[in-house]
Amino acid sequence: MTSTNPKSSNLINRDDVNEMIENAIRRHNRRSTIISAILGWILIGGYSFGLFHVVQNI
């Protein structure tokens, strides 16, 4: 008589786990790239605004 484990059908195999991790990393990289680009534009805008103010006052 063989015993079957009912939990074994709910387990996730290694390939599925790797795919989920790769998707999470890809999503994180995409979001962090967008956030970095937005922050970069804000900082460059502030720097250039300040620089133009200094040059205008000279």
Buried (B, 14 or more C-beta within 10 A) or exposed (E): EEEEEEEEEEEEEEEEEEEEEEEEEEEEEEEEEEEEEEEEEEEEEEEEEEEEEEEEEE
